[in-house]
Amino acid sequence: MKKIILTISVFAASTLVVSAQKYMTRTGKISFDASTNGSPEKIYAINNEVANIMDASTGDIIFQVPVKSFKFERELMQEHFNENYMESDKYPKAEFKGKIANPAEVTLTKDGTYNAKVSGKLTIHGVTNDVTVPGTITIKGSSVKLKAKFAVKMHDYKIDVPSLVADKVSKDASITLESDLTQK
Amino acid sequence: MRKSLLLIILFSSVSVLSFAQDDSLLNMLNTGIKPKKEPVSATFKATRIIDGNSVENLGAGILDFRILHRFGQLNQGASNFYGLDDATTKIDLDYGITKWLMVGIGHNVLNKEDDGLLKIKLLQQQNIGMPVTVSYAGALSIQTTPAPTLPTGDTWKFTNRLYYTNQILIARKFSNRLSLQLMPSIVHYNLVDSTKFSNNTFALGAGGRFKISKRIAITGEYYYRLSNTDMLYNGQPTYNSFSVGIDIETGGHVFQLMLTNSQSLSERGFIGQTTDSWSKGQIHFGFNISRVFTIVKPKEFKDADNKKW
């Protein structure tokens, strides 16, 4: 019995610690590039409204991306992106919910830059896939910087690229993510 | 037994807690975020429904080059290749100065007409609140055909060549598929066939689009004249303009194919001076091609440029 009480109290204590180790931002940056080689059409968009939270005690990481906040150089592309490809009225958010997969190599309580692998569920266009994304986590005092670069196959998320534009729109989008989180 | 039961309870409570943990992270991320007020975009695919203006403006710094064709009447028969031998062409250059102000110039082979367009977005439909988009569209057109032969001593005044159109465009995107628009319009003709006719034609236009797939939409446009319906144009009776079309979108282009009883592409022409009639088979096939170019890049891209090219 004593043991159980001890376990519970340890657990309770750890949850208390948890609440003090959350890092968050709502102005993370994400960009993607789906241009094809040799095409003059630059299919590139930036979004500065990424919501991102990390729990340093559990290694849980969540990203939420409002799809309509992607800005394109050409407004018509932005319209097509929302209307034809992402259907952002139906699927307003893209989301990633994951966990640091190599906690042994990432000491979130200590300043430094770590190469991390984050595994979890990525939901785009209403379709969820399991992904593992490599990135770096930089801890500096009460702030955390997350950086990642990875590719997403549009087909995996049921985003159709019509054959008519196949020479302009790549089948893979390369995604760059940078997020500065502060302790909450 | 007791021990294992306790273990199970402990285990299940941990899993419940860890689930709650995930949820609380999400909650923390989303607390205090109000539903965002956003403009409703893409009410129509193009800046024109078919012949007339839609509430769509070009984005700031966007140039739209449009080539428009209206062929002759389908009932001209095989000898005229169902009107194809009788094509008229218009070339337009439109430019978005800001996201609410757009200007354009164009030249039409028919009547050697030059025209200017000014379109101002007054209200923008929002996902929360404002239910409609309202725009003003004004057009000035100048017929540049040679002056008719006049008795000696008379001069053909330049003002005889001018026509003015003022329209209010009221549109609502009801769903991703359906958008409807009303256009109260007034066209002023500096010169009409006879003093019997008013120089002003009032009309109420109605138009809409229905998307049948992500990239294809059926469109329709009708201008019902409220006055001056007995006006003759070049001695011929005039009819209300009615057009049906298909919008096809491919990347930077929009193709619009249509059937219409109006061969003219200026408001003064199709609203008040349509001399062909659907019931007589005087139907014109035509198409619009639009291609946009980015002239001024949005500020987010000015410094991102070097990295990308």
Chai-1 contact restraints between the chains, C-beta under 6 A:
chainA,res_idxA,chainB,res_idxB,connection_type,confidence,min_distance_angstrom,max_distance_angstrom,comment,restraint_id
A,I4,B,L6,contact,1.0,0.0,6.0,A-B,restraint_1
A,Y44,B,K308,contact,1.0,0.0,6.0,A-B,restraint_2
A,I46,B,E300,contact,1.0,0.0,6.0,A-B,restraint_3
A,A51,B,L29,contact,1.0,0.0,6.0,A-B,restraint_4
A,I53,B,L25,contact,1.0,0.0,6.0,A-B,restraint_5
A,I53,B,L29,contact,1.0,0.0,6.0,A-B,restraint_6
A,D55,B,L25,contact,1.0,0.0,6.0,A-B,restraint_7
A,D60,B,L25,contact,1.0,0.0,6.0,A-B,restraint_8
A,I62,B,L25,contact,1.0,0.0,6.0,A-B,restraint_9
A,K71,B,E300,contact,1.0,0.0,6.0,A-B,restraint_10
A,E73,B,T294,contact,1.0,0.0,6.0,A-B,restraint_11
A,E73,B,K297,contact,1.0,0.0,6.0,A-B,restraint_12
A,E73,B,F301,contact,1.0,0.0,6.0,A-B,restraint_13
A,R74,B,T294,contact,1.0,0.0,6.0,A-B,restraint_14
A,E75,B,G59,contact,1.0,0.0,6.0,A-B,restraint_15
A,L76,B,V292,contact,1.0,0.0,6.0,A-B,restraint_16
A,E79,B,S41,contact,1.0,0.0,6.0,A-B,restraint_17
A,E79,B,A42,contact,1.0,0.0,6.0,A-B,restraint_18
A,E83,B,A42,contact,1.0,0.0,6.0,A-B,restraint_19
A,N84,B,K214,contact,1.0,0.0,6.0,A-B,restraint_20
A,D89,B,N176,contact,1.0,0.0,6.0,A-B,restraint_21
A,L164,B,T250,contact,1.0,0.0,6.0,A-B,restraint_22
A,V165,B,G251,contact,1.0,0.0,6.0,A-B,restraint_23
A,K168,B,G251,contact,1.0,0.0,6.0,A-B,restraint_24
